[in-house]
Amino acid sequence: MSVSTLAAAQSVCAPLPVLGRDVTVPLVTGGEVTYAALDYAASAPALQRVWDDVAAYAPYYGSVHRGAGYLSQLSTDLFENARKTVAEFLDCRDTDQVVFTRSTTDSLNLLAAALPADCQVFVFETEHHASLLPWRDARVSYLDAPRTPRQAVETLERALADRDPYGPALVCVTGASNVTGELWPVRELAAAAHAHGARIVLDAAQLAPHHPVSVKDLDVDWVAFSGHKLYAPFGSGVLAGRADWLRAAEPYLAGGGASRKVTRREDGGVDVEWHESAARHEAGSPNVIGAYSIASACKALTEAGFDNLVAREQYLVEKVRAGLAEVPEARILSLFGDDAPRVGVISFVVDGWNSSHFAAALSAEYGIGVRDGLFCAHPLVRTLLGSDPQAQGECGAPEAAPGEKSLNAIRVSFGAGTPDEHVERFVNAVKELVADGAKWSYRTEDGRCVPATSA
């Protein structure tokens, strides 16, 4: 991206207002500073728009699908309209179902429970645990980490060519890595899956907050994402896509709302007629506020314009990458290389530093919140680091001498609500820590690196 393009991106779209933008936090060295939230990949702050919409609805909160009263009817309409909003946001097919869940993890576990008998699942080892682990009752083929997008497609094609051509199969793939931020070739992987008679589910947890996601254009069978990464932190998620496997499966949870009719039998048992709509997998009182908050976020992002949001985010990505490039001790982690398109998620290591120590110093001495560790993607991070799965390090001292392998990594992530100042402060803090070292002493407490009681 050229300098002129970066400047244009900066001016075309200001950061979207989010909660917490004015929160101050104490520093161990004294004083306070405005908190720089740079851990969007874990949980993004709530958009002010989402918070305002939820606050306006809250006095009218009522039971969903269960009451004749005005508030119940209003809440039911709001819940079902949220479903329509999400379907529009994802550009779903007319026949697709939108099921509200608790999170991406919940969505993929729901789909795993709905797999046809003897289904074979193909998943890259590079996936987040939410999409790596739910397939316990299926035959799973774990695919090696590719080093280029083309290699990802070729690896999948070879694996699918060797499968039973008559049995059901599912491919699970991320849209954007929660470790490297790199975009995956979803459209090409979907084409490969369908060419071999398989279906595909897209883990869009890291993609949907940063890029438009079109079920039709990508030609995926299902999409899963979480509200708390989409600026809607009220404990809700989405599984959207083809209805047939979901209708044929036993309800994810058995209970009220999922059942259309329940009758006693003469032998003392019960017969149940389950819904065939999305309600089949939404037993219990639904999280109407969570669903409404997701719909509100979908509207806010759409109205802001993804072209503008993507352009500004790429400006921030380049700002961080350029800053880290000026630190010889810092190494950015990547599968597909420096030129790969990516969202605002960047993981790196600093030569001679324990990553937990480095992240703790960023927080305690600079008021910057990042993530350290293996990011619920252990196989991928260990592949990128070349580290021993059994190795562990302490935070209070460098884990490795210069040139030796790191045990974990640091992740900085940002999005539509991130101001320039937060990114600039982060880059300057990295440079200062590497050049001068931490100003405070740190120790390990309950598995976390924390400031010692005194410097």
N, C-alpha and C positions, 0 to 999 in steps of 0.2 A: 504494500500500500504506500503510495507516494505521500510526500509531506503535504501537498495541496489537498489530496484526498483525505488525509487524516484531519487536517484543519476543517474541511467541509463537514466531516462526520462529527467533529466536536461541536460545531455550531448548529447542526441541523436538529439535534435532539438532546435536550437537557436530561439529566437523570430524572426518572420518575420518582415522585415523592413516596418515601417509605417510612414506616414507623422506626424509631430509634435513631434517626439521622442526627439528632441533637443530643443524644445521650453522652454524658461524660463519665469517664472511669478513672480511678486513682492509679498513679504510677508508683512503683516501689521506690523510685528515686525522688519522689516528692511531687506534689501538685496533681492536677488532673488534665485530661485531654479528651477531645471528642473521639468517641470510639470509632475505629475504622473496621467495619464488618466486612471481612474478606474471606468468608467461609460459606458463600452462597451455595456451593455444591452440596453441603450438608443440609442446611435449611436456609432459605432466603427470607429476608425480613418481609413482613406483610406490606403490601402496597397500601398507601393511605386510602386509596379508592376502595379497596376491599374492606378495610376496617370501617370506613364510613358507611358502606352499604350494609354491612352486618349490624352495625350499631342502629341504623335506621329501621332494620327489620326486627331487631331483638324484642321490642315491646309487643310485637304481633306473633311471637313464637307460639306454635301450637302443634298438636299431634298430626302426623302425616298419614293419609290414607285411612284414618280411623274415626274421624269425628264429623258430625253434622254442623258444628258451630262455625261461625265466621272465621275465627283464627285458624281452625283446623283446615278449612277449605282454602284459605289464603296460603297456608304453609304447604299444603299439597300442591297447589298450582305453582308455587315458587320452586318446589323441589322438582316437579316434572319439567318446568320451563328451564331449570338449570341443566337437566339432561339434554334438552334440545340445543341449548347454547353450547354445551361441550361437543355435541355431534357436529354442529356448524364449525366450531373452532378446529376440529380435527378433520373436517371435510369428509365425513363418513358417508358410506353408501346408504341408500334409503332403507335397506334391509338390516343394517347393523344394529346391534344393541349397545347401549351405554349403561354399564353397571357401576354403581358407586361402591367403592371399597374403602379401606382405611389407608392404603398406601400402595406404592408400586409393588412392594413385597407381597402384600395381601392380594393384589390383582393377579400376580403370577402364580401364587399358590392356589388361587381360585381356578385359574386356567389349568394348572397341573392336576387338580382334582377332577377336572372335566374332560381329561384326555380319554379318547376311546381305548378300549382294551388293546394291549400289545402295541401301544404307540411307541415309536422310537423318537428320541429327542436329540437334536444336534445343537451343541452350545460351545462357543469358544471359551478357552480357559481365561480369556481376558475380561470376562463379564464380572460385573458387580455380584456379590453373593446373592442379592435378591433375584437375579436371573440365572445364577449358576447352580443354586442349591434346591429349588422347589421340586425337582423332577424325580423324587425318590422312588415313586411307584412305577416309573417308566424305564425303558431301556435307554440309557444315556450314552452318547458318544461325545467325549470332551475333545475338542479340536485344538491343536497347538496354536500358539500366538502367531499371527501373520506379521510380516514386516512391511507389507505394502497393501493397499486396498485390493489390488489385483490378486495378490497372493491369498487374501481372505476369500475371494470369490472362487479361486481355483481350489483351495483347500476344501471348501464346502462342496463344490461340484464333485470332487473325488470321493468324499465321504458319502454323498447321496447316491452316487453311481454304484456303490458297493452295498447299499441297503436292500432289504426285501422290497421289491418294487410294488408289492400288492398290499402291504400293511400301511397303516396310517403313520405319518411322520410330521414332526414339528421342528422348525428351526427357531432358536431364540437368539436375538442379537440386539446390542445396544445401538442407539442412534448417535450418541456422543459419549466418549469414555469419561467416567467420573474421575479418572486418574490423569490422563493426558489432555483431555478436552478434545481430542481428535474426532472428526466426523467419520463415521463408517459408511461404506457404500451400500446403503440399505436397499435402494432401488435395484441394484445389480444382484444383491443377495436374494431379494424377493423373487427376481426373475429366475435365478438358479434353483431356488426351492420349488417354485411352481413347475419348472421344466421337468423336475424329477418327481412330481406328484406329492410334494410336501407342502405344508403350510408354514407361515412365519409369523412370529409375534415380535413386535418392536418394543424394547424397553426405552421409552422416551423420557425417562426421569430427568436426564441432563440435556435433552434436546428441546423439549417443548418450551422451557422457559427462555430459550435463546433463539430459536428458529421456528418458522411455520412448519407444521406437521400435517401433511395431507395423506389420509389413508388411501384415497383414490390414486393420487399421483405416485406415491411410493409403492402402491399395490401390495400392502401388507394385509394380513388377515386379522390381526389384533394389534392394539396399541395399549400400553400401560404407562401411567405416570402418577406422580404424587402431587397433592396440593401444596405441601409445605416447601417444595422446591419451586413452585409456580407462584410464589408470593401470596399464598393462601393457607397459612399455618393453622388449620382447624381440624386436623386429623381425618382427612378424607383423601381418597385416590380414585382412579378411574381404570376400568378395563373396558375397552370399546372394540367392537368388531363383529365377526360373523356369529350368527345366533345358533346355528345347528348343533355344534358340540355343547354349547351352554344349555340348550333346551333338552338335550338328550341325557345330560348328567344329573346325578342326584344333587339336590340343593346343597350349596356350600355350607350353609347352616340350616338346621331344621328348626322351624318355629313359626310364630305369627308373622304374617306378611308374605311369607314364601308359599303358604298353602292357600288354595282357592276353596277347598271343601274337605272337611274331616268328618267321618262317620264311624260310629261304633259297629263292630261286627258281632254276630251272635256268639262267636267263640270268645268274646271279651277283648279282642284286639281292635285296632282302628285301621281304616282305609283312608288314604290321603290322596287328594288330587292337587298337584302342585301347579303353580303358575308357570306359563311358558314365556312370559315377558322377563325383563330384567329383574323384576321383583322376586323371581325364583331364587336368586342368590343374594337377596337383600333382607333376610329375615331379621325381625326385631325392629325397634323404632329407629328409623334411618337418621343419619347425621345431616339434618337439613341445613344447619349452619355451615357445615363443611362443604356440602354440595353447592350451596349458594355462593360461598366464598370462592370456590373454583370457577364458577360461572362468572363471577364479578372480575376475577383476574383474567379470564379469557377475553372478556369484553375490553378490559383496560389495555391489554397488550395489543389486541386487534386495532383498537382506536388509535393507539400510539403509532402503529405502523411498524411491522417487523423490518422493513427496509431501513428505516431510521435506527431502530434498536440494534440491528445487526451491524450497521455501519459504525455506530458509536462504540459498540462493544469491541469491534475489531481495532478501533483506535486505542482502546485500553489494553487489549492483548498485545499490540505492538509496543506500547509504552512499557509494559512489564518485561516483555522479552528483550527489548533493547536495553533496559536497565540491567537485567540479569547478565546480559552478554558482556557488560562492562566489568563484571566480577569474575575473574578467571577461576576462582574456587567454586563457582556455582555451575551446576550441570542440570539442564532441563531434561526431564524424562520424556521419551517419545517412542512410539512404535513405527510411525510412518514417515518420520523425518521432519526437518525444520519447515518445509514448504507445505505440509499437510494443513488443510483447512481445519479450524478448531473453534470451539466456543471458549468462553472466559473461565477456563479451568486449566491451571498450570501447576504441575508438580516438579519439584527439583530437590537436589541435595547440595550441600555445601561441604566441600572437601575439608576433612579434619573436624567437622562438627557432628555431634549427635543431633538428629533432626528434632527430637523432643526438646532438647535444651535450646535449640535455636528458636523454635516456635514459642516456648515459654518466655524467652527474652523479648521477642517481638511483642508479646502481650503485656508483660509486666513493666517493660521499660519504654514502650512506644504506644501502648494502647491499640495494638493491631491484632485482630482475631483471625488466625489461620488454622489449618488442620495439620496434624502430624500423624504419622503411622503408616498403615497399609491400606487404609481407606475402604475397608470391606471389599477389597479386591486383592486378596493375598497372593494368589498365583501370579497375577499380572505384575504387581509391584515387585515381587521377588524375581520375576523374569527380567524386568527392566533394571533391577539393581544387581542381579547376579548374586543374591545373598543366600545364606544357609537358612532354611526354614526353622532350624533349631536355635539359631543364634539370638541372643538378647543383649541389650546394652543398657547402661545406666545413664541418667540424664545429666548428672553433675559434672561429667568430664567428657571430652571428645570420645566418641565410640571407636574411632579409627584414626590411625595416623594418616597424614596426607598421602593420597594415592590408593589407600585401602578402600574396600567396599563398605558402603553404608548399609545399615540394617533396616532403616525406614526412610520416609521421605517427608517433605513439607509440601503442602498444597495451598495455593492461593487461588481464590475463585471469586468472581464478581459478576455483575449483571446490570439490569436496567436501572437499579437504584444507586449505583456506585458513582460517587463524585470523583473528579480528577484528583482532588487533594488526597484521597485515601490511597490511590495507586502511587502517587508521587511520594507520599510519606513511607509507604512500604518499600519502594525501591531505595530511597535514601537510608532507611533503617537497615536494610540488608547490607548495603555498602559500609555503613558505619560499624555494624556488628562484626563483619569480616575483617575490617581494617583495625579496629580497636578492641574487639572482644566485648563480652558482656560486662556491664558495670556492677552486677549483683551476683551473689552466689546462689546456686540452685541445688535442690535435692529431690530424691524420688520419694513420693508419698502416695500410697495406694495405687501404685502403678503409673502415676502421673508425675511429670516434672514440674516442680513448683518453686517459687522463690524461698530461700532460706530466711530465717527470722531476722537475719542481719546480713549486710553485704560482706 
